Each structure stands twice: as structure tokens, then as C-alpha cells.
Amino acid sequence: MKKKKILEFLKWVAIFGIGILVPVVYVDSMAYGKIVLAPLNIVLYNVFSQHGPDIYGQEDFSYYIINGCLNFNVVFPLAFVALPLTYFAAYIVDIPISGRTPAWLRLLAMYLWVAIFFLQSHKEERFLFPIYPLIALHGAVSVDCLQKLYCHVVVGWRYRRVQREHSTAAMPYQHYTQSSAWLAILISAAFILLSVSRSLALYKGT
């Protein structure tokens, strides 16, 4: 079964790889007048050349952190804790997180991209642009985990205290988003306000 899944994965990798690579090579070759494999040239220049991209400038490790916080404010740090927070919430709440695909594999793409580009001495904001959707996704995952933790720890503690004090039966089932919606709203409001304030600051030139 495992071998079959690996072969199925490789099959779809080949299908999508060829489907994307063929038109890319065709368009680039038409533009340059010769056969060009742009993705390969990018790797050869940036990784295997003597100077690499460093001739265009070098930045400190904090460059991407500052830019990420400016663009995503509260969502950026939340995105980075998505993976550990997912496993922490699963442990505390005692819920399965694997499913058909392990949780770490579903969240791995952003961390791999960050590990590669954060370690490069030459940094540009556009290098983070491809993972902007993943940053938003990981931020949402963290918010969801915080909601589950709040419902299980805080609301659950209140329910258990009421049961002990009044000797009542178990409280009726309540979905965790009902009691923790305020948390998602609060984080979203903070994100919107900080984003608007930055846009106004840029508009006014301050």
C-alpha cells in the first residue's frame, strides 16, 4: 500500500511538472531565441555560481522578520507557531490530527521555503511573495488552535466547576467556535486596524 501511494505521488508530480514546465520552456525559448530552462538557470546562478546573488546586496537575518511583520503584523508570528501549536493543541485537547496526511507534512511547505531563503545573505521582499497564501493559512491554523485551547481549558474548566458545585449532569455539547468566536474576531480586528494604519502611514508619507 505504501509503495502504491509513493508511485501515485510520483505519477502526479510528473504530470504536473511536465504540464507546467513545457509551456514555461516554450514561452522563454520564444522570448530568448534559444532553448531556455529558466528554473534550472536560477538554481545554477544562485547556488552554484562563484558570486551568487550577493553582488546585489546583503541583508541581516532580521530583514524578512521586519518585512513580514509590516505586511502581516499579528498574523506573521502566528504563522510561525502553527506547527508546534497544532501538536500542542492536539495533545491538550486530545484530538487526532493525522488524517490521510500527517499534520507536519501539510504545514511543511512554508517552513522549508523560510529555511532556504532566510539563510541566504541576499534578501528581497519578493522572495517571500510566493508563500504569502501559506502565511495566511498558517496564521488561520494558529487561530483555530487557540480557539480549541480556549474552549477546552477555560470553558471546559467553567463547565466542570458548575457540575461540581451544583451536581448537575454533563453540560450540553457546544462547538468550540461558539465560545471562542470572540478570539478570532479580536485577532482579525487587530490585523485589519494595523493594516489600515500602515496603509495610511504610507499614503501620508510618514
Residue pairs with C-beta under 8 A, 6 or more apart in sequence:
21 39
24 38
24 39
25 35
25 36
25 37
25 38
28 36
28 37
28 38
29 35
29 36
45 52
45 53
46 52
46 53
46 120
52 122
53 120
53 122
54 121
54 122
56 122
57 122
58 121
58 122
58 123
59 121
59 122
59 123
61 118
63 123
64 114
64 117
64 118
64 123
64 128
65 76
67 125
67 128
68 76
68 128
68 135
69 76
69 77
70 198
71 132
72 79
72 135
72 136
72 139
72 191
73 190
73 191
73 194
73 195
73 198
74 187
74 190
74 191
74 194
75 135
75 136
75 139
75 191
76 135
76 139
78 138
78 139
78 142
78 143
78 187
79 110
79 134
79 135
79 136
79 137
79 138
79 139
79 142
80 114
80 138
81 142
82 107
82 138
82 139
82 141
82 142
82 145
83 103
83 104
83 107
83 108
83 111
83 138
85 141
85 142
85 145
85 146
86 97
86 103
86 107
86 141
86 145
87 97
87 103
87 104
88 145
88 149
89 95
89 145
89 146
89 148
89 149
90 96
90 97
90 103
92 149
92 152
92 153
93 148
93 149
93 152
95 148
97 103
107 138
107 141
109 131
109 134
110 131
110 134
110 135
110 137
110 138
113 130
113 131
113 134
114 131
117 123
117 127
117 128
120 127
128 135
143 183
143 184
143 187
146 180
146 183
147 176
147 177
147 180
147 181
147 183
147 184
148 176
148 180
150 176
150 179
150 180
150 183
151 174
151 176
151 179
151 180
152 176
155 174
155 179
155 180
159 171
162 168
162 171
163 169
163 170
163 171
177 184
